[in-house]
Amino acid sequence: RTEEWRPIALEDSLFTELSQVPYVDQIFPVVQKASLLVNPKKDMFEGVQIQGFTTGNFEYFREFFSTNGGPIDGRYGCWISSKLAASLRLEIGDTAVLTVLKGQRGLPRLINTKIYGTYTSGLDEFDRQNVLMSDVDVRRLNGWNNDSVSAYIVHLNTPEQRSTLSAYWNALVPYDLQVSALESRHPAIFGWLALFDTNIVLVLAIVLIIALSNLITALLVLIIDRTRMIGMLKAMGAPNRMVLQVFQWLSLNILVKGLLIGNAVGLGLSALQQWFKWIQLDPSTYYIASAPIHFDWAWIIGANLAFILVAYFILLIPVRWIARLQPIQSIRFS
C-alpha cells in the first residue's frame, strides 16, 4: 500500500512469490480515489473513498456482503452502501455526482455516476465511507496506466497467520511499500473480538462449575436415598468396589442423559438461529446484523468428551463417601 497519489505496480516475479506463500487464498489489486458523493437533487453530500475492483474480484467480495442490484454496465457506474444511500436519499437507478481532484493539486472534476446497486457489509465505518466502482474507471479518474494500483488486498485461508505473514512480506517488498495486518488497521474491531473471547471462557467456566455442583448434589441425594440399600448390599457381602461401581454407573447415566438433552436443545436452537437469524444485533455496535453460528463438530465432540471425563473424576468424591458407611448404621438409617 502507498499514498493515493503514488501508484504501485509489483514486479511479476515478486507478485508470484507473494502469491505462492502458504495460507494465501487470493491477492486482489484495488485502485482508490478520495471523492465527494453528491446528491444534486437534495443538495446533500458525503466524503467517500472510491474502491476500484476488477469484475471478478467484485463478484468474489459480493459473497461476504448483503447486496441488492445488478452488474455495473455503464461508464463510472458504482455501488454504494445501504447506509450511504439512506443518508443521501439515493436509490438504485439514480444518478449522483462524484467530485474528484485530478492529480494532487488539480482542479475539481464533476463526474456523473449511476447507482447500480447497494451493499451492506455489517461494518458501519466501512459502509459510511466506501463506494465500489470498476478499477478501469478509477484509474481513469487518477490518470494512471493499466498496471497501476493503490494497494493489494490479501485474503488468507488461515486468518490467524496475518501478523506473521505481514512481517514476512515487509521484508520482501521494496522499502517504500508497507504491508499491514488487518488488526493494525481496525484495532477497535479486534479489541472487541478479544474481549468477546474472554467472556466466552468465563461463561463456560461458570456453566461448568454450576453443572458439576448440580451433579454432585444429585448424586449425594441419590446416595442418601439409597443408604439402606447400600447397607444391605454390604451386609450380604458385596465389596465396596462393587457398590462404588453401581453408583458410578448411575452418575454416568445421569450425566450422559443430561448431555444428550442439553446438546439437543443447544444445537437445535443454534440451527434455528443459523437458518432464521431470529436474534438480531445492531451492526453499528456489534459489526454484524445477527448472532453468527458456526458448528465446529470437532470442538463440540471434544468438549462433550472432556466434560464427561472431568465430571467422572469429580463425581468420585461423593461416591467415595459410600466406603465409609457401616452396614448396621446404614440399615438403621431412615
Summary of the structure (lengths in Angstrom):
residues: 334
radius of gyration: 31.3
end to end distance: 80.1
largest distance: 103.3
contacts: 907
relative contact order: 0.11
helix: 52%
strand: 21%
